[in-house]
């Protein structure tokens, strides 16, 4: 019996046999050849050498990059979220296929891929106004590498030099965030006329949910008796053919499915503002339809302008919370900013 992942067997005559793919039949099935030896190790080493030679010369395989990407995307579609599928599809259709689609995978070289990366960085934007961001190019390279690994497994097409092609250096952009005084000013403005949108800003600031996660919150996600909020879903808009659609799906990662302790003041605000909304209603709309993330972004922008507050993107709201959770040095500090209003709300932010 062959060992898992190998095609090496011991024959009845005592010899060892190793099989490897030498081509494809017209129906796509593999054609095999065999190697023989007196020991398992001898056959394994000979098989590795033969595969190494063969992987670099597979002239009978006419698989193109375009066909490979379609196959890769079809296989991944059952494993990934709809948003990830649309993201990969956009990268493939707009960048990979137009530049590499007609090339045979067996003909790809490290030089071709290096030139592809350079072109994306210099003039990859669809509007013709320059190159793509290094992070975008890095993502395209990840997709291409994954597809080539698939080709190596299914069609014995592999050139390991492709994996030596370095993608661009990705530097994390500096995220705008709020200092303790700005957090306090924002909290005071929210508490002056509290509404559910304001509570969403406070939740992002104090508890760290992402924009889509806030839009996906339902009243059933709050355990009022335990002062706990659970993140169960996220809302985002994705491309659907020639149009777009709003989808509700699980959060970004499994780790994002998490319970979050609620501050007493935020819990009291939620109780006060809930009204008669049922458990299965989305918090920000009070209906069975979630709020569009862009709507909450626009509301936040108008709120900052109305109160003359420092402009910040919505995602930057959660960074004081994330920083407190991840920076041990800051966690040890005991200083805090406290804001009270008539409801007894208390806002905490480490300085």
C-alpha positions as CSV (number, residue, x, y, z in Angstrom):
1,X,0.0,0.0,0.0
2,X,1.3,3.5,-0.9
3,X,2.2,5.9,1.8
4,X,-0.1,8.8,2.1
5,X,0.6,11.4,-0.5
6,X,3.0,9.2,-2.5
7,X,2.7,6.8,-5.4
8,X,5.2,4.2,-4.3
9,X,4.3,0.6,-3.7
10,X,6.0,-2.7,-2.8
11,X,5.5,-5.3,-5.5
12,X,4.9,-9.0,-4.9
13,X,8.3,-9.8,-6.3
14,X,9.9,-7.7,-3.5
15,X,10.8,-4.7,-5.7
16,X,9.5,-1.2,-5.1
17,X,7.6,0.7,-7.8
18,X,7.1,4.4,-8.1
19,X,4.6,6.0,-10.6
20,X,4.6,9.5,-12.0
21,X,2.6,11.5,-14.5
22,X,4.0,11.8,-18.0
23,X,1.0,13.5,-19.7
24,X,-2.7,13.6,-20.1
25,X,-5.1,11.6,-22.2
26,X,-7.7,13.3,-24.5
27,X,-10.3,13.0,-21.7
28,X,-8.0,14.7,-19.2
29,X,-7.0,11.6,-17.3
30,X,-3.4,11.2,-16.3
31,X,-0.9,8.9,-18.1
32,X,1.7,7.3,-15.8
33,X,5.1,5.8,-16.1
34,X,7.0,3.7,-13.5
35,X,10.3,3.5,-11.8
36,X,11.7,0.4,-10.0
37,X,14.2,-0.2,-7.2
38,X,15.4,-2.5,-4.5
39,X,14.3,-0.2,-1.6
40,X,11.7,2.4,-0.9
41,X,14.3,5.1,-0.4
42,X,16.0,4.3,-3.8
43,X,12.7,4.6,-5.6
44,X,11.6,7.7,-3.7
45,X,14.9,9.5,-4.6
46,X,14.7,8.4,-8.2
47,X,11.1,9.6,-8.4
48,X,11.9,13.0,-7.0
49,X,14.7,13.4,-9.5
50,X,12.4,12.4,-12.4
51,X,9.6,14.7,-11.2
52,X,12.1,17.6,-10.9
53,X,13.1,17.1,-14.5
54,X,9.6,16.6,-15.7
55,X,8.1,19.6,-13.9
56,X,10.3,21.9,-15.9
57,X,9.4,20.3,-19.3
58,X,5.8,19.5,-19.9
59,X,5.3,20.4,-23.6
60,X,2.1,18.4,-24.0
61,X,0.1,20.5,-21.5
62,X,-1.7,23.4,-23.1
63,X,-3.2,24.8,-20.0
64,X,-3.2,28.6,-20.1
65,X,-3.0,31.0,-17.2
66,X,-6.6,32.1,-18.0
67,X,-7.9,28.5,-17.8
68,X,-5.9,27.8,-14.6
69,X,-7.3,30.9,-12.9
70,X,-10.9,29.8,-13.8
71,X,-10.2,26.4,-12.4
72,X,-8.6,27.8,-9.2
73,X,-11.5,30.2,-8.6
74,X,-14.1,27.5,-9.2
75,X,-12.4,25.2,-6.6
76,X,-12.0,28.1,-4.1
77,X,-15.6,29.2,-4.4
78,X,-16.8,26.5,-2.1
79,X,-14.3,27.4,0.6
80,X,-14.5,31.2,0.8
81,X,-17.0,33.9,1.5
82,X,-18.9,35.7,-1.3
83,X,-16.9,38.9,-0.6
84,X,-13.6,37.1,-1.0
85,X,-14.7,35.4,-4.2
86,X,-15.7,38.7,-5.7
87,X,-12.4,40.2,-4.6
88,X,-10.3,37.4,-6.2
89,X,-12.5,37.5,-9.4
90,X,-11.9,41.3,-9.8
91,X,-8.1,40.8,-9.4
92,X,-8.1,38.0,-11.9
93,X,-10.3,39.6,-14.5
94,X,-8.7,43.1,-14.3
95,X,-5.0,42.3,-13.8
96,X,-3.9,38.7,-14.2
97,X,-5.9,37.5,-17.3
98,X,-5.3,40.7,-19.4
99,X,-1.5,40.4,-18.9
100,X,-0.8,36.7,-18.6
101,X,-4.0,34.9,-19.6
102,X,-2.9,33.6,-23.0
103,X,0.5,32.3,-21.8
104,X,0.8,28.5,-21.1
105,X,1.4,27.8,-17.5
106,X,4.3,25.5,-18.5
107,X,5.9,28.4,-20.2
108,X,5.8,30.9,-17.3
109,X,9.2,31.9,-16.1
110,X,10.5,33.9,-13.2
111,X,11.5,36.7,-15.6
112,X,7.9,36.9,-16.9
113,X,6.4,37.1,-13.4
114,X,9.0,39.7,-12.3
115,X,8.1,41.9,-15.4
116,X,4.4,41.4,-14.5
117,X,5.0,42.7,-10.9
118,X,6.9,45.7,-12.2
119,X,4.2,46.6,-14.7
120,X,1.5,46.4,-12.0
121,X,3.5,48.7,-9.8
122,X,4.2,51.2,-12.5
123,X,1.0,51.3,-14.5
124,X,-1.5,48.8,-13.1
125,X,-4.3,51.2,-12.3
126,X,-7.4,50.7,-14.5
127,X,-7.8,54.5,-14.9
128,X,-4.3,54.8,-16.4
129,X,-3.1,57.1,-13.6
130,X,-0.1,55.1,-12.4
131,X,0.6,51.9,-10.5
132,X,-1.2,49.8,-8.0
133,X,-0.4,49.9,-4.3
134,X,2.2,47.4,-3.1
135,X,-0.4,45.7,-0.9
136,X,-2.6,45.2,-3.9
137,X,0.2,43.7,-6.0
138,X,1.2,41.5,-3.1
139,X,-2.4,40.1,-3.0
140,X,-2.3,39.5,-6.8
141,X,1.0,37.6,-6.4
142,X,-0.6,35.4,-3.6
143,X,-3.5,34.5,-5.9
144,X,-1.1,33.6,-8.7
145,X,1.2,31.5,-6.5
146,X,-1.8,29.6,-5.1
147,X,-3.0,28.8,-8.6
148,X,0.4,27.7,-9.8
149,X,0.6,25.3,-6.8
150,X,-2.7,23.9,-8.0
151,X,-1.2,23.4,-11.4
152,X,1.7,21.6,-9.9
153,X,-0.5,19.1,-8.1
154,X,-3.0,18.4,-10.8
155,X,-0.9,18.7,-14.0
156,X,2.7,18.3,-12.9
157,X,3.4,21.8,-14.0
158,X,5.7,23.6,-11.6
159,X,8.7,25.9,-11.7
160,X,9.9,26.6,-8.2
161,X,11.7,29.7,-9.5
162,X,8.3,31.4,-9.7
163,X,8.2,31.3,-5.9
164,X,11.5,33.0,-5.7
165,X,10.0,36.1,-7.3
166,X,9.7,38.7,-4.6
167,X,6.7,40.8,-4.3
168,X,6.8,44.5,-3.4
169,X,7.6,45.6,0.2
170,X,4.3,46.4,1.9
171,X,4.5,49.1,4.5
172,X,1.6,49.5,6.8
173,X,0.1,53.0,6.4
174,X,-0.1,55.1,9.5
175,X,-3.7,55.0,10.8
176,X,-5.2,58.3,12.0
177,X,-6.5,57.9,15.5
178,X,-7.7,60.1,18.4
179,X,-5.8,61.2,21.4
180,X,-7.4,61.0,24.9
181,X,-8.6,64.6,24.8
182,X,-10.2,64.1,21.4
183,X,-11.8,60.8,22.6
184,X,-13.3,62.8,25.5
185,X,-14.6,65.6,23.2
186,X,-16.2,63.1,20.9
187,X,-17.9,61.3,23.8
188,X,-19.2,64.5,25.2
189,X,-20.7,65.5,21.9
190,X,-22.4,62.1,21.6
191,X,-23.8,62.3,25.1
192,X,-25.3,65.7,24.5
193,X,-27.9,64.2,22.1
194,X,-27.5,60.5,22.1
195,X,-28.9,58.3,19.4
196,X,-28.2,54.9,18.0
197,X,-25.7,56.1,15.5
198,X,-23.8,57.8,18.3
199,X,-23.9,54.6,20.3
200,X,-22.3,52.9,17.3
201,X,-19.5,55.5,17.4
202,X,-19.0,54.8,21.1
203,X,-19.0,51.0,20.6
204,X,-16.3,51.4,18.0
205,X,-14.3,53.6,20.3
206,X,-14.7,51.6,23.5
207,X,-15.2,48.0,22.3
208,X,-13.5,47.8,18.9
209,X,-16.2,46.4,16.4
210,X,-15.5,47.1,12.8
211,X,-17.8,49.2,10.6
212,X,-19.5,46.2,9.0
213,X,-19.8,44.4,12.3
214,X,-21.7,47.4,13.8
215,X,-24.1,47.4,10.9
216,X,-24.7,43.7,11.4
217,X,-25.6,43.9,15.1
218,X,-29.0,42.7,16.1
219,X,-30.7,43.2,19.5
220,X,-30.5,39.5,20.1
221,X,-26.7,39.9,20.1
222,X,-26.8,41.7,23.4
223,X,-27.1,39.8,26.7
224,X,-28.4,42.6,28.8
225,X,-28.3,40.6,32.1
226,X,-24.6,39.9,31.6
227,X,-23.6,43.2,29.9
228,X,-22.1,41.4,27.0
229,X,-22.3,42.1,23.3
230,X,-21.5,39.2,20.8
231,X,-20.2,39.8,17.3
232,X,-21.9,37.3,15.0
233,X,-22.0,38.8,11.5
234,X,-20.8,41.6,9.3
235,X,-22.5,43.6,6.5
236,X,-20.8,44.7,3.3
237,X,-21.6,45.5,-0.3
238,X,-20.2,43.3,-3.0
239,X,-20.3,43.2,-6.8
240,X,-23.0,41.0,-8.3
241,X,-22.7,41.0,-12.1
242,X,-23.2,44.5,-13.4
243,X,-24.6,45.6,-10.1
244,X,-23.8,45.4,-6.4
245,X,-25.7,43.9,-3.5
246,X,-25.7,44.2,0.3
247,X,-24.8,40.9,2.0
248,X,-24.7,39.7,5.6
249,X,-22.1,37.1,6.3
250,X,-19.8,35.8,9.1
251,X,-17.2,38.3,10.3
252,X,-13.7,38.7,8.8
253,X,-12.1,35.8,10.7
254,X,-13.2,33.2,13.2
255,X,-11.4,35.1,15.9
256,X,-13.8,38.0,15.1
257,X,-16.7,35.9,16.4
258,X,-16.3,37.2,19.9
259,X,-18.1,38.3,23.0
260,X,-17.4,41.9,24.2
261,X,-18.0,43.2,27.7
262,X,-20.1,46.4,27.6
263,X,-19.5,49.5,29.8
264,X,-22.4,50.2,32.0
265,X,-23.1,53.6,30.4
266,X,-23.3,52.2,26.9
267,X,-25.6,49.4,28.1
268,X,-27.9,52.0,29.7
269,X,-28.0,53.9,26.4
270,X,-28.9,50.8,24.5
271,X,-31.8,50.1,26.9
272,X,-33.0,53.6,26.7
273,X,-32.9,53.8,22.9
274,X,-34.2,50.4,22.0
275,X,-37.9,51.2,22.2
276,X,-40.1,48.3,21.0
277,X,-37.6,46.9,18.5
278,X,-37.8,43.0,18.5
279,X,-34.8,40.8,19.1
280,X,-34.4,39.9,15.4
281,X,-34.2,43.5,14.3
282,X,-30.9,45.2,13.4
283,X,-29.9,47.7,16.1
284,X,-29.1,50.6,13.7
285,X,-32.3,50.3,11.7
286,X,-34.8,48.7,14.0
287,X,-35.9,46.5,11.0
288,X,-35.0,43.2,9.4
289,X,-32.8,45.1,6.9
290,X,-29.3,46.2,8.0
291,X,-27.8,49.7,7.6
292,X,-25.6,50.2,4.6
293,X,-22.0,50.6,6.0
294,X,-21.5,53.7,3.8
295,X,-24.5,55.3,5.4
296,X,-23.0,55.0,8.8
297,X,-19.7,56.4,7.5
298,X,-21.5,59.4,6.0
299,X,-23.4,60.0,9.2
300,X,-20.1,59.9,11.2
301,X,-18.5,62.4,8.8
302,X,-21.4,64.8,9.1
303,X,-21.4,64.4,12.9
304,X,-17.7,65.4,13.1
305,X,-18.3,68.4,10.8
306,X,-21.4,69.5,12.8
307,X,-19.4,69.6,16.1
308,X,-16.2,70.9,14.7
309,X,-14.3,67.7,15.7
310,X,-11.0,66.4,14.3
311,X,-11.7,64.5,11.0
312,X,-10.9,60.8,11.2
313,X,-12.0,57.8,9.2
314,X,-14.4,55.5,10.9
315,X,-11.9,52.6,11.1
316,X,-9.6,54.9,13.1
317,X,-12.2,55.0,15.9
318,X,-11.4,51.5,17.0
319,X,-7.6,51.9,17.2
320,X,-7.6,53.4,20.8
321,X,-9.4,50.2,21.9
322,X,-7.1,47.9,19.8
323,X,-4.0,49.6,21.1
324,X,-5.1,49.2,24.7
325,X,-5.7,45.5,24.1
326,X,-2.4,44.8,22.3
327,X,0.1,47.1,23.9
328,X,1.1,45.7,27.3
329,X,2.9,48.8,28.3
330,X,-0.3,50.8,27.9
331,X,-2.3,48.2,29.6
332,X,-0.2,48.7,32.7
333,X,-1.0,52.4,32.9
334,X,-3.8,53.4,35.2
335,X,-4.5,56.9,34.0
336,X,-7.9,57.4,32.5
337,X,-10.3,60.0,31.1
338,X,-13.7,60.0,32.6
339,X,-16.8,61.7,31.2
340,X,-20.1,61.7,33.0
341,X,-23.6,62.8,32.0
342,X,-26.9,62.6,33.8
343,X,-27.4,59.0,32.8
344,X,-24.2,58.0,34.7
345,X,-22.3,57.1,31.5
346,X,-18.6,56.6,32.0
347,X,-16.2,56.6,29.2
348,X,-12.7,55.2,29.8
349,X,-9.7,55.8,27.6
350,X,-6.1,55.2,28.6
351,X,-3.8,58.2,27.9
